[in-house]
Amino acid sequence: MHNFIYHAPCCALILQIDAQQKLHKINWQQHQNVNLPLLTGMWADKLDAYFAGELQNFAYPPSTSGTPFQQKVWQVIAAIPYGQVISYGDIARLIGSSPRAVGQACGRNPLPIIIPCHRVVSACGLGGFSLSNQDFELNIKRWLLTHEGATW
């Protein structure tokens, strides 16, 4: 596994990629000056296209590293169209679960942006992000939804 940094307009992203270019994890990074090699190649091109508004679906399978329940939630999230949102409760009704459990699975998504958990909101507002309500993560969620033209 190798870690790379990608300088997105909203924050820095740390991507964990194997030798076959399989993406395993993305982490948000508040500081852009992390001492890692810059991301190049296919994933850099895809992220560049997404942030330019040219790519709306990464067509990448959800991670298999989660529990069967998490994988079910991530599959639903992967199908949310660009620029649209769905609530934790809507997903819970689709899969026969609770909104809290859906929120926890969203927060454990190892591939944010690629599996667009930012498109999942609460019934009465923005909701959390990355198992956090910290301003940094919520600002990223707001930025991504605004970038996609979504309303919530």
Backbone hydrogen bonds, N-H to C=O, Kabsch-Sander energy under -0.5 kcal/mol:
donor,donor_aa,acceptor,acceptor_aa,energy
2,H,17,I,-2.4
4,F,15,L,-2.2
5,I,37,P,-2.4
6,Y,13,L,-2.5
8,A,6,Y,-1.2
8,A,11,C,-1.7
12,A,29,Q,-2.1
13,L,6,Y,-2.9
14,I,27,N,-2.7
15,L,4,F,-2.5
15,L,13,L,-0.6
16,Q,25,K,-2.8
17,I,2,H,-2.8
17,I,15,L,-0.6
18,D,22,K,-2.2
21,Q,18,D,-1.9
24,H,16,Q,-3.2
25,K,16,Q,-1.2
26,I,110,P,-2.4
27,N,14,I,-2.3
29,Q,12,A,-2.4
36,L,34,V,-1.9
39,L,5,I,-2.9
45,D,41,G,-2.5
46,K,42,M,-2.4
47,L,43,W,-2.5
48,D,44,A,-2.7
49,A,45,D,-2.3
50,Y,46,K,-2.4
51,F,47,L,-2.8
52,A,48,D,-1.4
53,G,50,Y,-1.7
54,E,49,A,-2.8
55,L,49,A,-1.2
71,Q,67,T,-2.7
72,K,68,P,-1.9
73,V,69,F,-2.2
74,W,70,Q,-2.9
75,Q,71,Q,-2.0
76,V,72,K,-1.7
77,I,73,V,-2.5
78,A,74,W,-2.5
79,A,75,Q,-0.8
79,A,76,V,-0.9
80,I,77,I,-1.8
84,Q,81,P,-1.9
86,I,119,R,-2.2
88,Y,121,V,-1.8
91,I,87,S,-2.1
92,A,88,Y,-2.4
93,R,89,G,-2.5
94,L,90,D,-2.0
95,I,91,I,-2.0
96,G,92,A,-1.2
97,S,92,A,-2.6
102,V,98,S,-2.1
103,G,99,P,-2.7
104,Q,100,R,-2.2
105,A,101,A,-2.2
106,C,102,V,-2.6
107,G,103,G,-2.2
108,R,104,Q,-0.8
108,R,105,A,-0.6
109,N,106,C,-1.6
114,I,112,P,-1.6
115,I,111,L,-3.3
117,C,115,I,-2.3
119,R,116,P,-2.0
120,V,117,C,-1.7
121,V,86,I,-2.2
121,V,119,R,-0.6
122,S,125,G,-1.1
125,G,122,S,-1.1
129,F,132,S,-2.5
132,S,129,F,-1.2
138,L,134,Q,-2.4
139,N,135,D,-2.6
140,I,136,F,-1.5
141,K,137,E,-2.2
142,R,138,L,-2.6
143,W,139,N,-2.5
144,L,140,I,-2.9
145,L,141,K,-2.5
146,T,142,R,-2.6
147,H,143,W,-2.9
148,E,144,L,-1.9
149,G,145,L,-0.6
149,G,146,T,-1.1
150,A,145,L,-2.7
